[in-house]
Amino acid sequence: MDKRIETQRLILGDAVAEMRQLSAKSVDLIVTDPPYNLGKDYGNSSDDLIFEDYLSWTKSWLFEADRVLKDDGTLYIFMGVRYISYLYNILERDMGYHFNSWITWYYTQGIGKTKGFSPRHDDILMFTKSKKFNFYLDNIRVPQKYYRSINNMRGANPSNVWEFSHVHYSQKSRENHPTQKPEGLYERMILASSKENDVVLDPFVGSGTALRVTQQLNRQGIGIEKNGAFIDLIEKRLMQSFTGFDSIDARLERVPNDLNDKEVRMTYVKNHVAWFLKNHQDSVDDFIKSVMKKYKNKIDNEEWEFLSSYSKYAHPKQISLF
């Protein structure tokens, strides 16, 4: 059992009713993927309210979310195109929240169309409760293309367009849930807008992605779900051993060009693994192999041994670099 499972609170019940039981201003961050009102089958509920009822319900849960969120807190919400403009207006005009970012999650596979263009993205709205809010950029930077000593080699801001693969049905991490989101998405939002031991709430926790990520990032998670079957699968998910999140921004495996100095290169490799791949252990080997390929003519025996300490291979010289 993961030792951090006790920091995750899983609640069976209706989101609005259960949030009313939480203390005011007790949550540091809310990250959630509510129903889009597109008729999805969630087992024990129908996602097909009439337009006015859906907006009324949306306001109900948002006002409870506002009550429990701290004044310097942040709110991330996934939403489909049909209702996202209405959601934006509720947050900004009705609730007085401060717009920060409209994030586009781009993916390469999705619904196919023969008339019109096939959708290949989802949207995430980022709003803050006040102008004073927490944002930890160093936690979410991505590697740059070129090494320059004058650059911040901690990496660059990932921007508001994020590319992560879907959690495909063939992946072992895929749960029996219709709208499971990649862990890498939640990793970025949670790292950007909270610190260790902060309280992160997902009032529509679904397949449990938010709790799985908060569990591994040393945050206190609260997840609310009204389908008991999903509660069972989340509990099992939280008991699983951790070998890395199920998705990654491919740029986190990128090896910068112009790392020509040996000492700089070795320092960079050490920092890269610690900064970018801490929660993606299964990507470390590919990164090390990329370093070997890119700089194979510059690496001496000392550096080979250094790189081998990060690799699962017996010795990095034994793998093909071509």
NORPE-V427535 format. One record per backbone hydrogen bond with DSSP energy under -1.0 kcal/mol. NH is the residue of the N-H (numbers start at 0). CO is the residue of the C=O. E is the energy in kcal/mol with one decimal. If there is no record, write none. Layout:
nh:NH co:CO e:E
nh:NH co:CO e:E
This chain:
nh:4 co:1 e:-1.8
nh:6 co:3 e:-1.6
nh:7 co:4 e:-1.7
nh:8 co:220 e:-3.4
nh:10 co:222 e:-3.2
nh:12 co:224 e:-1.7
nh:17 co:13 e:-2.8
nh:18 co:14 e:-2.3
nh:19 co:15 e:-1.4
nh:20 co:17 e:-1.1
nh:21 co:18 e:-1.4
nh:24 co:66 e:-2.1
nh:25 co:67 e:-1.3
nh:26 co:67 e:-2.5
nh:27 co:198 e:-1.9
nh:28 co:198 e:-1.6
nh:29 co:73 e:-2.3
nh:30 co:200 e:-1.9
nh:31 co:75 e:-2.1
nh:38 co:46 e:-3.4
nh:41 co:44 e:-1.1
nh:43 co:41 e:-1.6
nh:46 co:39 e:-1.0
nh:47 co:45 e:-1.2
nh:53 co:49 e:-2.4
nh:54 co:50 e:-2.0
nh:55 co:51 e:-2.3
nh:56 co:52 e:-2.5
nh:57 co:53 e:-2.5
nh:58 co:54 e:-2.3
nh:59 co:55 e:-1.8
nh:60 co:56 e:-2.2
nh:61 co:57 e:-2.2
nh:62 co:58 e:-2.4
nh:63 co:59 e:-1.3
nh:64 co:60 e:-2.2
nh:65 co:61 e:-2.5
nh:66 co:62 e:-1.5
nh:67 co:63 e:-1.6
nh:68 co:64 e:-1.4
nh:69 co:26 e:-2.9
nh:72 co:69 e:-2.0
nh:74 co:126 e:-3.1
nh:75 co:29 e:-2.9
nh:76 co:124 e:-2.2
nh:77 co:31 e:-2.2
nh:78 co:122 e:-2.0
nh:83 co:79 e:-1.2
nh:86 co:82 e:-2.4
nh:87 co:83 e:-2.4
nh:88 co:84 e:-1.9
nh:89 co:85 e:-2.3
nh:90 co:86 e:-2.3
nh:91 co:87 e:-2.7
nh:92 co:88 e:-2.4
nh:93 co:88 e:-1.3
nh:94 co:89 e:-1.7
nh:96 co:90 e:-2.9
nh:97 co:127 e:-3.0
nh:99 co:125 e:-2.4
nh:100 co:125 e:-1.7
nh:102 co:123 e:-3.0
nh:103 co:159 e:-3.0
nh:104 co:121 e:-2.9
nh:105 co:161 e:-3.5
nh:106 co:119 e:-2.2
nh:121 co:104 e:-2.0
nh:123 co:102 e:-2.5
nh:124 co:76 e:-2.7
nh:125 co:100 e:-2.7
nh:126 co:74 e:-2.5
nh:127 co:97 e:-2.5
nh:128 co:72 e:-2.1
nh:133 co:71 e:-1.1
nh:135 co:191 e:-3.1
nh:138 co:135 e:-1.4
nh:139 co:136 e:-1.9
nh:141 co:155 e:-2.4
nh:146 co:256 e:-2.9
nh:150 co:147 e:-1.6
nh:152 co:150 e:-1.2
nh:154 co:151 e:-2.3
nh:155 co:141 e:-3.1
nh:161 co:103 e:-3.0
nh:163 co:105 e:-1.4
nh:167 co:165 e:-1.1
nh:170 co:167 e:-1.7
nh:173 co:170 e:-1.5
nh:176 co:174 e:-2.2
nh:185 co:181 e:-1.1
nh:186 co:182 e:-2.7
nh:187 co:183 e:-1.9
nh:188 co:184 e:-1.9
nh:189 co:185 e:-2.8
nh:190 co:186 e:-2.5
nh:191 co:187 e:-2.1
nh:192 co:188 e:-1.7
nh:196 co:217 e:-3.0
nh:197 co:194 e:-2.1
nh:199 co:219 e:-3.1
nh:200 co:28 e:-2.8
nh:201 co:221 e:-2.7
nh:204 co:223 e:-2.2
nh:207 co:204 e:-3.0
nh:211 co:207 e:-2.4
nh:212 co:208 e:-2.2
nh:213 co:209 e:-2.7
nh:214 co:210 e:-2.4
nh:215 co:211 e:-1.3
nh:216 co:212 e:-1.7
nh:218 co:213 e:-2.5
nh:219 co:197 e:-2.9
nh:220 co:6 e:-1.2
nh:221 co:199 e:-2.5
nh:222 co:8 e:-2.8
nh:223 co:201 e:-2.2
nh:224 co:10 e:-2.5
nh:230 co:226 e:-1.5
nh:231 co:227 e:-1.8
nh:232 co:228 e:-1.7
nh:233 co:229 e:-2.3
nh:234 co:230 e:-2.3
nh:235 co:231 e:-1.9
nh:236 co:232 e:-2.2
nh:237 co:233 e:-2.4
nh:244 co:278 e:-2.5
nh:251 co:248 e:-2.6
nh:252 co:249 e:-1.6
nh:253 co:250 e:-1.5
nh:256 co:144 e:-3.2
nh:259 co:257 e:-1.6
nh:264 co:260 e:-2.8
nh:265 co:261 e:-2.7
nh:266 co:262 e:-2.2
nh:267 co:263 e:-2.6
nh:268 co:264 e:-2.6
nh:269 co:265 e:-2.1
nh:270 co:266 e:-2.3
nh:271 co:267 e:-3.4
nh:272 co:268 e:-2.2
nh:273 co:269 e:-1.6
nh:274 co:270 e:-3.3
nh:275 co:271 e:-2.7
nh:279 co:276 e:-1.7
nh:282 co:279 e:-2.3
nh:283 co:280 e:-1.2
nh:286 co:282 e:-1.9
nh:287 co:283 e:-2.7
nh:288 co:284 e:-2.5
nh:289 co:285 e:-1.9
nh:290 co:286 e:-2.1
nh:291 co:287 e:-2.2
nh:292 co:288 e:-2.3
nh:293 co:289 e:-2.5
nh:294 co:290 e:-2.4
nh:297 co:294 e:-2.1
nh:303 co:299 e:-2.4
nh:304 co:300 e:-2.3
nh:305 co:301 e:-1.9
nh:306 co:302 e:-2.9
nh:307 co:303 e:-2.3
nh:309 co:306 e:-1.7
nh:317 co:314 e:-2.4
nh:318 co:315 e:-1.4
